[in-house]
Amino acid sequence: MTRAGIPFVVSAPSGTGKTTVCRALVAGDAELEFSISHTTRPRRSGERDGVHYYFVDRAAFLERVRHGGFLEHAEYAGNLYGTSFEAIDKPLAAGRDLLLEVDVQGALQLRQRRQDARFVFLLPPSRAELERRLRGRGTDCDDAVARRLAEVDRELRAVHAFDYAVVNRDVEETTRAVAEIIAAERLGEPGVVRVRYGREGVVARMAVRLQIPVS
């Protein structure tokens, strides 16, 4: 009998580097499949429809919402994002573990709806570094960066709803840490990684630097 796959949800404030980490995880793990989300965000240079996102217009997205097609959906910085039911049901039923890269609003919805999921929050090393990364990637205008930064306080507080937290100082190091979490959860032996990356301990260490309430 094929075991059910495990959904792993990775979320973070915009600019923390979750997309880079998620792509690296999938590239390095043949048993991990990437869940492709829908978005109304304009396509960036090098992005492909059906690979990075399903790019749709706002009317098509809202039509899918009306028909109950999304497990989770949210609006962020003026754009809509959502995870469709078909994007996750088929691979999980086939025993494939699934990686979902979603924004914080979407992750909180998934927390309520998917009891089988494991939730990993990526934290920036500091607020100053987060702003530097947002401005440095050159994909957003100043107004868009300001909107994203305005969301940071709310997003950082949401870390308390996650199982694990990893500080993304270095992409390779962070990728190894999340891969370690995935491996332990697959084995049903998360004890060691929960000591190392359990949300409570990481938040306690980063609370002052990131101005996150400890509880």
Backbone as a chain_set.jsonl record, in Angstrom:
{"seq": "MTRAGIPFVVSAPSGTGKTTVCRALVAGDAELEFSISHTTRPRRSGERDGVHYYFVDRAAFLERVRHGGFLEHAEYAGNLYGTSFEAIDKPLAAGRDLLLEVDVQGALQLRQRRQDARFVFLLPPSRAELERRLRGRGTDCDDAVARRLAEVDRELRAVHAFDYAVVNRDVEETTRAVAEIIAAERLGEPGVVRVRYGREGVVARMAVRLQIPVS", "coords": {"N": [[0.848, -1.201, 0.0], [0.587, 2.16, -0.899], [2.071, 4.819, 0.8], [0.62, 7.838, 2.07], [1.565, 10.978, 0.766], [3.538, 13.641, 2.257], [2.675, 16.956, 2.978], [4.779, 19.719, 2.877], [5.033, 22.873, 4.084], [6.416, 25.903, 3.245], [7.107, 29.117, 4.295], [7.477, 32.716, 4.494], [8.422, 36.146, 5.191], [8.241, 38.358, 2.379], [11.131, 38.55, 0.371], [12.829, 37.199, 2.002], [13.949, 34.948, 0.926], [12.7, 32.567, 0.268], [11.849, 31.4, -2.148], [14.224, 30.779, -3.553], [15.375, 28.938, -1.782], [13.391, 26.926, -1.765], [13.41, 26.048, -4.451], [15.97, 24.974, -4.564], [15.723, 22.876, -2.756], [13.885, 21.136, -4.035], [15.327, 20.553, -6.341], [17.346, 19.033, -5.269], [16.198, 16.744, -4.242], [14.763, 13.929, -5.195], [12.401, 12.801, -4.427], [10.686, 14.751, -3.761], [8.151, 16.936, -4.639], [7.269, 19.921, -6.325], [4.705, 22.169, -5.551], [2.718, 23.958, -7.696], [1.62, 27.204, -7.716], [-1.207, 29.42, -8.379], [-1.235, 32.739, -9.689], [-1.88, 36.28, -9.929], [0.127, 37.987, -10.284], [2.396, 39.901, -12.291], [4.441, 38.285, -14.737], [7.835, 37.664, -14.123], [11.13, 38.319, -15.467], [12.453, 35.503, -17.069], [10.724, 33.709, -15.871], [8.414, 30.991, -16.206], [5.22, 30.018, -17.376], [3.305, 27.609, -15.652], [5.517, 26.418, -14.647], [6.953, 28.055, -12.812], [4.823, 29.555, -11.765], [1.235, 29.37, -12.248], [0.185, 31.675, -14.323], [-2.374, 33.949, -14.262], [-5.137, 36.099, -15.15], [-6.841, 38.596, -13.131], [-9.633, 38.294, -13.203], [-9.987, 35.611, -14.015], [-8.804, 34.305, -11.865], [-10.495, 35.041, -9.715], [-12.836, 33.89, -10.567], [-12.225, 31.184, -10.275], [-11.997, 31.154, -7.507], [-14.684, 31.627, -6.796], [-15.799, 29.238, -7.533], [-14.817, 27.533, -5.662], [-12.213, 26.533, -5.989], [-9.73, 26.725, -4.761], [-7.528, 25.641, -2.243], [-6.237, 27.309, -0.5], [-6.031, 30.862, -0.549], [-4.874, 34.188, -1.12], [-4.396, 37.756, -0.912], [-1.63, 39.693, -1.717], [0.452, 42.444, -1.536], [-1.052, 43.659, -3.535], [-1.466, 41.683, -5.41], [-2.933, 38.506, -6.309], [-2.714, 35.233, -4.921], [-2.79, 31.677, -4.977], [-3.381, 28.249, -3.941], [-4.345, 25.522, -5.705], [-6.755, 22.842, -5.408], [-6.278, 20.618, -7.067], [-3.595, 20.807, -7.481], [-2.364, 19.699, -5.291], [-3.676, 17.366, -4.393], [-3.447, 15.08, -6.148], [-0.562, 14.376, -6.351], [-0.032, 13.846, -3.603], [-1.76, 11.72, -3.033], [-0.554, 9.803, -4.569], [1.626, 9.195, -3.107], [3.696, 10.998, -3.128], [5.851, 13.331, -1.634], [5.223, 16.75, -0.963], [6.117, 20.058, -1.709], [5.141, 23.151, -0.652], [5.285, 26.434, -1.432], [4.295, 29.238, -0.006], [2.668, 32.402, 0.715], [2.48, 34.172, 3.874], [-0.183, 34.616, 4.737], [-1.563, 32.633, 3.286], [-0.339, 30.339, 4.319], [-1.294, 30.343, 6.945], [-3.982, 29.821, 6.51], [-3.745, 27.221, 5.495], [-2.745, 25.943, 7.743], [-5.002, 25.651, 9.304], [-6.5, 23.944, 7.733], [-5.109, 21.69, 6.828], [-4.167, 19.172, 8.541], [-2.21, 17.332, 8.271], [0.039, 18.543, 7.358], [3.414, 19.871, 7.534], [4.971, 22.705, 8.891], [7.174, 25.237, 7.974], [8.958, 28.075, 8.776], [10.777, 30.676, 7.349], [13.154, 32.91, 8.486], [14.455, 36.247, 8.193], [17.877, 37.386, 8.642], [17.976, 39.908, 9.821], [16.043, 42.948, 10.074], [17.103, 45.023, 8.545], [18.655, 43.624, 6.695], [16.648, 42.254, 5.352], [15.296, 44.364, 4.04], [17.39, 45.224, 2.409], [17.692, 42.993, 0.712], [15.197, 42.96, -0.579], [15.269, 45.372, -2.022], [17.537, 44.945, -3.497], [17.012, 42.876, -5.316], [15.696, 43.998, -7.446], [13.189, 43.749, -8.714], [10.901, 45.024, -7.999], [9.159, 48.142, -7.775], [9.762, 51.205, -5.906], [7.452, 51.789, -4.424], [6.209, 49.302, -4.285], [8.084, 47.853, -2.812], [7.922, 49.272, -0.418], [5.3, 48.612, 0.346], [5.573, 45.883, 0.789], [7.413, 45.866, 2.903], [5.851, 47.052, 4.834], [4.224, 45.011, 5.604], [5.74, 43.385, 7.164], [5.843, 43.264, 10.063], [3.367, 42.055, 10.813], [3.662, 39.62, 9.464], [5.97, 38.478, 10.629], [5.102, 38.027, 13.232], [3.441, 35.897, 12.794], [4.974, 33.636, 12.894], [4.611, 32.102, 15.136], [2.659, 30.263, 14.583], [3.819, 28.184, 13.297], [5.638, 25.062, 12.842], [8.398, 24.823, 12.687], [11.313, 26.961, 12.582], [13.696, 28.641, 10.653], [16.616, 30.497, 10.293], [17.503, 32.385, 7.583], [20.446, 32.92, 6.745], [22.338, 32.079, 4.964], [21.977, 30.602, 1.827], [22.635, 27.919, 1.066], [23.185, 26.731, 3.526], [20.715, 27.079, 4.794], [19.06, 25.594, 3.1], [20.07, 23.018, 3.56], [19.306, 22.756, 6.236], [16.46, 22.773, 6.12], [16.103, 20.539, 4.512], [17.007, 18.623, 6.265], [14.996, 18.72, 8.187], [12.826, 17.799, 6.641], [13.697, 15.171, 6.045], [13.758, 14.018, 8.626], [11.06, 14.18, 9.368], [9.911, 12.513, 7.475], [10.863, 10.072, 8.325], [9.496, 9.86, 10.623], [10.656, 10.675, 12.933], [11.114, 13.262, 14.386], [12.366, 14.389, 16.587], [15.099, 15.324, 17.137], [15.492, 17.382, 15.229], [13.48, 19.068, 15.988], [14.399, 20.049, 18.385], [16.551, 21.529, 17.478], [15.524, 23.244, 15.451], [13.016, 23.932, 16.263], [10.242, 26.088, 16.575], [9.931, 27.668, 18.952], [12.471, 27.9, 20.262], [14.089, 29.105, 18.274], [12.757, 31.527, 17.811], [13.036, 32.705, 20.323], [15.774, 33.214, 20.299], [15.963, 35.072, 18.229], [14.252, 37.138, 18.769], [14.725, 39.775, 19.795], [16.371, 40.979, 17.833], [14.722, 40.91, 15.562], [12.44, 42.004, 16.503], [10.245, 40.435, 17.376], [7.443, 39.322, 19.168], [7.906, 37.167, 21.955], [5.971, 35.368, 22.748]], "CA": [[0.0, 0.0, 0.0], [1.357, 3.389, -1.013], [1.825, 5.767, 1.889], [0.24, 9.177, 1.644], [2.657, 11.939, 0.807], [3.503, 14.661, 3.304], [2.829, 18.338, 2.505], [5.684, 20.589, 3.626], [4.697, 24.256, 3.755], [7.494, 26.848, 3.55], [6.629, 30.485, 4.163], [8.419, 33.723, 4.998], [8.19, 37.482, 4.638], [8.8, 38.574, 1.055], [12.518, 38.985, 0.392], [13.628, 36.36, 2.898], [14.671, 33.981, 0.108], [12.038, 31.263, 0.284], [11.799, 30.81, -3.49], [15.538, 30.199, -3.839], [15.538, 27.749, -0.935], [12.458, 25.881, -2.219], [13.908, 25.491, -5.71], [17.132, 24.153, -4.256], [15.24, 21.656, -2.099], [13.294, 20.252, -5.039], [16.396, 20.107, -7.234], [18.207, 18.078, -4.585], [15.422, 15.657, -3.629], [13.943, 13.326, -6.249], [11.118, 12.368, -3.863], [9.941, 15.947, -3.361], [7.535, 17.594, -5.787], [6.918, 21.312, -6.053], [3.321, 22.535, -5.835], [2.715, 25.199, -8.473], [0.498, 28.056, -7.34], [-1.745, 30.398, -9.317], [-1.043, 34.124, -9.269], [-2.164, 37.368, -10.856], [1.327, 38.815, -10.368], [3.033, 39.874, -13.611], [5.554, 37.358, -14.876], [9.159, 38.28, -14.11], [12.071, 37.822, -16.469], [12.911, 34.131, -16.866], [9.681, 32.844, -15.325], [7.601, 30.288, -17.2], [3.891, 29.586, -16.939], [3.234, 26.184, -15.401], [6.77, 25.977, -14.018], [7.14, 28.88, -11.612], [3.441, 29.781, -11.333], [0.236, 29.487, -13.292], [-0.096, 33.108, -14.383], [-3.736, 34.178, -14.746], [-5.596, 37.46, -14.842], [-7.619, 38.682, -11.889], [-10.976, 37.764, -13.421], [-9.913, 34.147, -14.022], [-8.512, 33.882, -10.498], [-11.696, 35.204, -8.89], [-13.8, 32.885, -11.018], [-11.836, 29.935, -9.61], [-12.378, 31.325, -6.099], [-16.14, 31.472, -6.697], [-16.128, 27.819, -7.705], [-14.187, 26.751, -4.6], [-11.093, 25.795, -6.566], [-8.475, 26.909, -4.034], [-7.38, 25.219, -0.857], [-5.934, 28.571, 0.175], [-5.716, 31.969, -1.443], [-4.679, 35.432, -0.38], [-3.9, 38.894, -1.674], [-0.402, 40.219, -1.125], [1.052, 43.547, -2.306], [-1.888, 43.956, -4.674], [-1.59, 40.526, -6.299], [-3.598, 37.335, -5.735], [-1.973, 33.97, -4.971], [-3.616, 30.596, -4.458], [-3.023, 26.849, -4.166], [-5.543, 24.799, -6.125], [-6.891, 21.488, -4.871], [-5.658, 19.617, -7.938], [-2.136, 20.914, -7.403], [-1.813, 18.926, -4.181], [-4.338, 16.084, -4.115], [-2.939, 13.971, -6.957], [0.749, 13.881, -5.918], [-0.077, 13.295, -2.251], [-2.404, 10.411, -3.111], [0.403, 8.885, -5.193], [2.733, 8.974, -2.187], [4.762, 11.975, -3.34], [5.896, 14.454, -0.711], [4.936, 17.961, -1.723], [6.617, 21.302, -1.136], [4.288, 24.296, -0.964], [5.847, 27.746, -1.119], [3.128, 30.121, 0.048], [2.86, 33.56, 1.578], [2.106, 33.916, 5.265], [-1.654, 34.491, 4.829], [-1.931, 31.311, 2.784], [0.126, 29.315, 5.262], [-2.195, 30.32, 8.097], [-5.173, 29.094, 6.082], [-3.384, 25.805, 5.405], [-2.592, 25.453, 9.115], [-6.329, 25.273, 9.774], [-7.181, 23.0, 6.844], [-4.311, 20.503, 6.534], [-3.546, 18.699, 9.776], [-1.093, 16.456, 7.927], [1.161, 19.332, 6.844], [4.473, 20.38, 8.415], [5.102, 24.122, 8.547], [8.518, 25.778, 8.187], [9.011, 29.531, 8.578], [12.122, 31.199, 7.147], [13.332, 34.248, 9.055], [15.639, 36.989, 7.741], [18.818, 37.627, 9.743], [17.638, 41.187, 10.445], [15.141, 43.763, 9.254], [17.912, 45.767, 7.577], [19.028, 42.698, 5.627], [15.441, 41.991, 4.578], [15.092, 45.499, 3.141], [18.469, 45.199, 1.412], [17.384, 41.947, -0.266], [14.05, 43.387, -1.387], [15.686, 46.412, -2.958], [18.611, 44.429, -4.34], [16.595, 41.964, -6.382], [15.371, 44.834, -8.593], [11.966, 43.344, -9.407], [9.772, 45.817, -7.518], [9.366, 49.584, -7.66], [9.882, 51.65, -4.516], [6.153, 51.67, -3.757], [5.974, 47.879, -4.005], [8.971, 47.491, -1.702], [7.352, 49.871, 0.794], [4.127, 47.816, 0.732], [6.049, 44.607, 1.327], [8.008, 46.121, 4.214], [4.776, 47.373, 5.769], [3.614, 43.755, 6.03], [6.719, 42.56, 7.884], [5.488, 43.038, 11.476], [2.304, 41.052, 10.872], [4.176, 38.341, 8.995], [6.899, 37.912, 11.609], [4.331, 37.522, 14.378], [2.8, 34.637, 12.413], [5.896, 32.513, 13.103], [4.131, 31.284, 16.258], [1.743, 29.234, 14.081], [4.604, 27.221, 12.532], [6.314, 24.005, 13.597], [9.839, 25.04, 12.653], [11.795, 28.253, 12.094], [15.101, 28.595, 10.233], [17.109, 31.818, 9.911], [18.169, 32.269, 6.287], [21.653, 33.729, 6.58], [23.048, 31.547, 3.809], [21.022, 29.734, 1.125], [23.034, 26.511, 1.137], [23.009, 26.302, 4.919], [19.276, 27.009, 5.059], [18.539, 24.455, 2.339], [20.438, 21.804, 4.308], [18.503, 22.692, 7.458], [15.089, 22.374, 5.784], [16.2, 19.147, 4.048], [17.135, 17.814, 7.479], [13.641, 18.664, 8.759], [12.027, 16.92, 5.777], [14.154, 13.79, 6.234], [13.327, 13.548, 9.945], [9.604, 14.012, 9.357], [9.619, 11.311, 6.688], [11.18, 8.909, 9.156], [8.66, 9.882, 11.82], [11.558, 10.876, 14.068], [11.472, 14.679, 14.33], [12.823, 14.881, 17.883], [16.35, 16.091, 17.107], [15.341, 18.634, 14.488], [12.607, 19.979, 16.746], [15.261, 20.716, 19.357], [17.422, 22.477, 16.772], [14.801, 24.224, 14.641], [11.678, 24.177, 16.787], [9.936, 27.512, 16.507], [10.085, 28.398, 20.218], [13.868, 28.216, 20.522], [14.602, 30.033, 17.269], [12.147, 32.84, 18.07], [13.658, 33.258, 21.528], [17.102, 33.729, 19.95], [15.885, 36.145, 17.245], [13.161, 38.049, 19.119], [15.173, 41.163, 19.946], [16.877, 41.485, 16.562], [13.634, 41.067, 14.602], [11.311, 42.618, 17.206], [9.128, 39.494, 17.373], [7.028, 38.93, 20.524], [8.324, 35.806, 22.265], [4.767, 34.52, 22.831]], "C": [[0.885, 1.253, 0.0], [1.036, 4.324, 0.149], [1.402, 7.104, 1.308], [1.446, 10.091, 1.731], [2.462, 12.957, 1.918], [3.602, 16.04, 2.657], [3.755, 19.113, 3.441], [5.443, 22.018, 3.159], [5.85, 25.157, 4.203], [6.971, 28.254, 3.292], [7.633, 31.432, 4.803], [7.953, 35.094, 4.538], [8.842, 37.591, 3.266], [10.221, 39.119, 1.16], [13.411, 38.146, 1.266], [14.416, 35.306, 2.126], [14.001, 32.63, -0.004], [11.998, 30.608, -1.088], [13.115, 30.128, -3.832], [15.745, 28.921, -3.05], [14.635, 26.616, -1.432], [12.922, 25.252, -3.521], [15.102, 24.58, -5.469], [16.726, 22.838, -3.604], [14.705, 20.662, -3.117], [14.369, 19.707, -5.979], [17.25, 19.014, -6.596], [17.505, 16.871, -4.01], [14.445, 15.096, -4.658], [12.568, 12.912, -5.753], [10.219, 13.539, -3.48], [9.437, 16.669, -4.601], [7.104, 18.998, -5.398], [5.47, 21.579, -6.446], [3.31, 23.902, -6.517], [1.442, 25.985, -8.174], [0.005, 28.887, -8.522], [-1.446, 31.797, -8.79], [-1.48, 35.09, -10.356], [-0.962, 38.304, -10.996], [1.905, 38.768, -11.784], [4.235, 38.926, -13.622], [6.874, 38.122, -14.9], [10.046, 37.65, -15.175], [12.535, 36.412, -16.114], [11.865, 33.192, -16.312], [8.848, 32.238, -16.446], [6.275, 29.852, -16.6], [3.864, 28.072, -16.782], [4.495, 25.609, -14.798], [6.992, 26.741, -12.722], [5.788, 29.196, -10.962], [2.539, 29.473, -12.526], [-0.177, 30.953, -13.284], [-1.466, 33.321, -15.018], [-4.113, 35.627, -14.461], [-6.527, 37.425, -13.63], [-9.017, 38.073, -12.048], [-10.98, 36.235, -13.379], [-9.647, 33.606, -12.623], [-9.775, 33.932, -9.64], [-12.794, 34.231, -9.3], [-13.501, 31.534, -10.372], [-12.174, 29.997, -8.12], [-13.875, 31.062, -5.922], [-16.571, 30.012, -6.805], [-15.427, 26.927, -6.678], [-12.974, 25.966, -5.052], [-9.794, 25.873, -5.801], [-8.558, 26.365, -2.61], [-7.058, 26.423, 0.018], [-5.712, 29.621, -0.89], [-5.647, 33.241, -0.621], [-4.235, 36.521, -1.345], [-2.686, 39.459, -0.956], [0.184, 41.26, -2.065], [0.287, 43.796, -3.601], [-2.084, 42.825, -5.664], [-2.229, 39.358, -5.56], [-2.742, 36.087, -5.942], [-2.879, 32.871, -4.419], [-3.079, 29.225, -4.812], [-4.293, 26.084, -4.507], [-5.562, 23.402, -5.517], [-6.17, 20.469, -5.75], [-4.14, 19.653, -7.877], [-1.545, 20.066, -6.29], [-2.413, 17.535, -4.022], [-3.708, 14.914, -4.865], [-1.564, 13.491, -6.507], [0.735, 13.274, -4.517], [-0.695, 11.906, -2.245], [-1.473, 9.363, -3.709], [1.62, 8.63, -4.318], [3.892, 9.926, -2.357], [4.701, 13.037, -2.245], [5.863, 15.742, -1.523], [5.463, 19.182, -0.978], [5.736, 22.452, -1.603], [4.981, 25.568, -0.501], [4.705, 28.747, -1.156], [3.436, 31.331, 0.921], [2.262, 33.276, 2.951], [0.596, 33.776, 5.427], [-2.105, 33.099, 4.396], [-1.524, 30.206, 3.725], [-0.794, 29.213, 6.473], [-3.522, 29.643, 7.751], [-4.898, 27.592, 6.028], [-3.222, 25.181, 6.789], [-3.927, 24.959, 9.661], [-6.919, 24.102, 8.995], [-6.412, 21.709, 6.582], [-3.565, 20.074, 7.798], [-2.335, 17.811, 9.503], [0.144, 17.226, 7.482], [2.156, 19.69, 7.942], [4.815, 21.781, 7.935], [6.47, 24.662, 8.951], [8.507, 27.262, 7.842], [10.472, 29.941, 8.413], [12.181, 32.644, 7.648], [14.533, 34.936, 8.41], [16.599, 37.183, 8.918], [18.53, 38.915, 10.509], [16.672, 41.921, 9.54], [15.926, 44.525, 8.186], [18.31, 44.872, 6.404], [17.821, 42.37, 4.75], [15.182, 43.124, 3.591], [16.151, 45.524, 2.044], [18.17, 44.171, 0.319], [16.23, 42.354, -1.169], [14.465, 44.415, -2.436], [16.712, 45.864, -3.953], [18.159, 43.525, -5.457], [16.049, 42.697, -7.604], [14.114, 44.472, -9.35], [10.763, 44.194, -9.018], [10.137, 47.295, -7.496], [9.408, 49.966, -6.181], [8.561, 51.5, -3.759], [5.861, 50.22, -3.385], [6.842, 47.407, -2.851], [8.407, 48.033, -0.392], [6.131, 49.078, 1.273], [4.554, 46.498, 1.362], [6.646, 44.799, 2.722], [6.945, 46.434, 5.258], [4.098, 46.126, 6.317], [4.494, 42.964, 7.005], [6.304, 42.267, 9.319], [4.429, 41.954, 11.611], [2.836, 39.671, 10.49], [5.111, 37.699, 10.024], [6.171, 37.369, 12.83], [3.695, 36.168, 14.079], [3.702, 33.432, 12.613], [5.4, 31.586, 14.207], [3.155, 30.185, 15.817], [2.485, 28.105, 13.367], [5.261, 26.189, 13.445], [7.799, 24.285, 13.756], [10.138, 26.457, 12.196], [13.282, 28.12, 11.794], [15.496, 29.994, 9.792], [17.917, 31.673, 8.622], [19.308, 33.279, 6.163], [22.384, 33.358, 5.304], [22.153, 30.504, 3.147], [21.389, 28.267, 1.257], [22.819, 25.95, 2.54], [21.522, 26.134, 5.252], [18.648, 25.828, 4.328], [18.857, 23.147, 3.051], [19.579, 21.645, 5.555], [17.083, 22.22, 7.159], [15.08, 20.935, 5.267], [16.316, 18.194, 5.232], [15.775, 17.649, 8.163], [12.78, 17.69, 7.958], [12.4, 15.46, 5.997], [13.674, 13.225, 7.565], [11.827, 13.308, 9.997], [9.202, 12.781, 8.55], [9.838, 10.047, 7.513], [10.261, 8.811, 10.375], [9.469, 10.062, 13.082], [12.024, 12.334, 14.11], [12.125, 15.226, 15.596], [14.044, 15.776, 17.819], [16.172, 17.413, 16.375], [14.395, 19.604, 15.199], [13.377, 20.699, 17.849], [16.053, 21.826, 18.669], [16.652, 23.597, 16.083], [13.364, 24.457, 15.111], [11.431, 25.668, 16.925], [10.233, 28.272, 17.792], [11.532, 28.823, 20.45], [14.431, 29.234, 19.553], [14.043, 31.429, 17.504], [12.786, 33.487, 19.298], [15.024, 33.863, 21.205], [17.036, 34.962, 19.052], [14.921, 37.263, 17.641], [13.609, 39.508, 19.175], [15.584, 41.743, 18.599], [15.748, 41.77, 15.563], [12.385, 41.696, 15.219], [10.061, 41.741, 17.104], [8.734, 39.236, 18.831], [7.396, 37.472, 20.775], [7.124, 34.877, 22.355], [3.547, 35.325, 22.398]], "O": [[1.809, 1.376, 0.803], [-0.13, 4.586, 0.442], [1.781, 7.457, 0.191], [2.251, 9.99, 2.657], [1.364, 13.114, 2.451], [4.516, 16.28, 1.868], [3.534, 19.154, 4.652], [5.625, 22.335, 1.984], [6.217, 25.178, 5.378], [6.458, 28.549, 2.213], [8.518, 31.015, 5.551], [7.171, 35.196, 3.593], [9.882, 36.979, 3.021], [10.487, 40.034, 1.939], [14.626, 38.345, 1.284], [15.438, 34.82, 2.61], [14.656, 31.642, -0.335], [12.101, 29.385, -1.188], [13.117, 29.01, -4.348], [16.236, 27.928, -3.587], [15.073, 25.468, -1.51], [12.834, 24.034, -3.679], [15.226, 23.532, -6.102], [17.326, 21.799, -3.877], [15.035, 19.477, -3.065], [14.327, 18.539, -6.368], [17.81, 18.17, -7.295], [18.14, 16.046, -3.352], [13.423, 15.715, -4.956], [11.66, 12.692, -6.556], [9.129, 13.346, -2.943], [10.212, 16.976, -5.507], [6.634, 19.232, -4.284], [5.057, 21.248, -7.558], [3.83, 24.88, -5.978], [0.332, 25.488, -8.358], [0.699, 29.039, -9.528], [-1.409, 32.011, -7.578], [-1.456, 34.768, -11.543], [-1.018, 39.29, -11.731], [1.907, 37.71, -12.413], [4.947, 38.795, -12.626], [7.009, 39.114, -15.617], [9.741, 36.584, -15.71], [12.96, 36.16, -14.987], [12.089, 31.982, -16.281], [8.606, 32.861, -17.48], [6.214, 29.38, -15.465], [4.333, 27.338, -17.652], [4.536, 24.424, -14.468], [7.194, 26.144, -11.665], [5.645, 29.11, -9.742], [3.004, 29.334, -13.657], [-0.818, 31.416, -12.341], [-1.698, 32.928, -16.161], [-3.489, 36.295, -13.636], [-6.94, 36.359, -13.174], [-9.522, 37.418, -11.136], [-11.87, 35.632, -12.779], [-10.194, 32.574, -12.236], [-10.086, 32.978, -8.926], [-13.59, 33.799, -8.466], [-14.419, 30.821, -9.968], [-12.592, 28.996, -7.538], [-14.279, 30.352, -5.0], [-17.585, 29.608, -6.236], [-15.443, 25.703, -6.808], [-12.725, 24.864, -4.564], [-8.84, 25.171, -6.138], [-9.523, 26.602, -1.884], [-7.55, 26.537, 1.14], [-5.264, 29.318, -1.996], [-6.274, 33.358, 0.432], [-3.76, 36.243, -2.446], [-2.709, 39.676, 0.255], [0.388, 40.992, -3.249], [0.881, 44.104, -4.634], [-2.793, 42.988, -6.656], [-2.091, 39.228, -4.344], [-2.128, 35.906, -6.994], [-3.652, 33.113, -3.492], [-2.414, 29.044, -5.832], [-5.213, 26.007, -3.693], [-4.521, 22.852, -5.159], [-5.522, 19.557, -5.237], [-3.473, 18.663, -8.18], [-0.359, 19.74, -6.326], [-1.731, 16.618, -3.563], [-3.46, 13.864, -4.273], [-1.396, 12.29, -6.292], [1.424, 12.283, -4.271], [-0.221, 11.014, -1.542], [-1.584, 8.177, -3.397], [2.546, 7.931, -4.73], [4.964, 9.701, -1.797], [3.634, 13.58, -1.958], [6.405, 15.812, -2.626], [5.275, 19.317, 0.231], [5.603, 22.697, -2.802], [5.231, 25.748, 0.691], [4.201, 29.07, -2.232], [4.341, 31.298, 1.754], [1.613, 32.25, 3.153], [0.136, 32.912, 6.174], [-2.928, 32.468, 5.059], [-2.265, 29.242, 3.917], [-1.046, 28.116, 6.971], [-4.117, 28.972, 8.593], [-5.722, 26.788, 6.465], [-3.535, 24.005, 6.977], [-3.978, 23.97, 10.392], [-7.739, 23.352, 9.523], [-7.009, 20.722, 6.153], [-2.469, 20.558, 8.08], [-1.528, 17.565, 10.399], [1.193, 16.624, 7.251], [1.799, 19.798, 9.115], [4.936, 22.026, 6.734], [6.876, 24.561, 10.109], [8.097, 27.654, 6.75], [11.312, 29.593, 9.244], [11.36, 33.482, 7.274], [15.529, 34.278, 8.109], [16.172, 37.148, 10.072], [18.808, 39.005, 11.705], [16.501, 41.559, 8.375], [15.466, 44.658, 7.052], [18.302, 45.31, 5.253], [17.96, 42.226, 3.535], [14.878, 42.868, 2.426], [15.846, 45.811, 0.886], [18.373, 44.444, -0.864], [16.271, 42.125, -2.378], [14.059, 44.332, -3.595], [16.744, 46.277, -5.112], [18.855, 43.411, -6.466], [15.944, 42.109, -8.681], [13.971, 44.845, -10.514], [9.71, 44.093, -9.648], [11.283, 47.656, -7.231], [9.122, 49.142, -5.312], [8.556, 51.127, -2.586], [5.334, 49.94, -2.309], [6.384, 46.643, -2.002], [8.411, 47.339, 0.625], [5.949, 48.893, 2.476], [3.968, 46.052, 2.348], [6.41, 43.988, 3.618], [7.116, 46.118, 6.435], [3.468, 46.173, 7.373], [4.041, 41.986, 7.6], [6.404, 41.121, 9.757], [4.57, 41.04, 12.423], [2.494, 38.673, 11.124], [5.037, 36.492, 10.256], [6.582, 36.358, 13.399], [3.437, 35.383, 14.991], [3.232, 32.299, 12.509], [5.736, 30.402, 14.212], [2.859, 29.276, 16.592], [1.854, 27.167, 12.881], [5.419, 26.405, 14.646], [8.388, 24.026, 14.805], [9.329, 27.083, 11.512], [14.035, 27.553, 12.586], [14.787, 30.615, 9.0], [18.896, 30.928, 8.576], [19.157, 34.342, 5.561], [22.975, 34.212, 4.643], [21.628, 29.619, 3.822], [20.517, 27.444, 1.537], [22.33, 24.833, 2.708], [21.126, 25.17, 5.907], [17.794, 25.137, 4.885], [18.004, 22.263, 3.137], [19.171, 20.535, 5.895], [16.555, 21.361, 7.865], [14.146, 20.186, 5.555], [15.783, 17.085, 5.198], [15.446, 16.57, 8.657], [12.085, 16.853, 8.533], [11.522, 14.606, 6.123], [13.231, 12.078, 7.628], [11.372, 12.339, 10.604], [8.253, 12.085, 8.911], [9.085, 9.079, 7.403], [10.253, 7.797, 11.074], [9.046, 9.664, 14.168], [13.204, 12.61, 13.893], [12.41, 16.422, 15.666], [14.038, 16.871, 18.381], [16.645, 18.45, 16.84], [14.501, 20.819, 15.028], [13.045, 21.83, 18.206], [16.206, 22.921, 19.209], [17.065, 24.756, 16.118], [12.585, 25.112, 14.419], [12.314, 26.417, 17.343], [10.731, 29.397, 17.743], [11.793, 29.976, 20.795], [15.17, 30.132, 19.956], [14.777, 32.413, 17.408], [13.046, 34.69, 19.301], [15.397, 34.896, 21.763], [17.93, 35.806, 19.091], [14.791, 38.243, 16.908], [12.923, 40.383, 18.646], [15.198, 42.86, 18.255], [15.805, 42.745, 14.813], [11.385, 41.897, 14.529], [8.97, 42.221, 16.794], [9.605, 38.957, 19.655], [7.215, 36.63, 19.895], [7.257, 33.689, 22.06], [2.432, 34.802, 22.393]]}, "num_chains": 1, "name": "protein.A"}
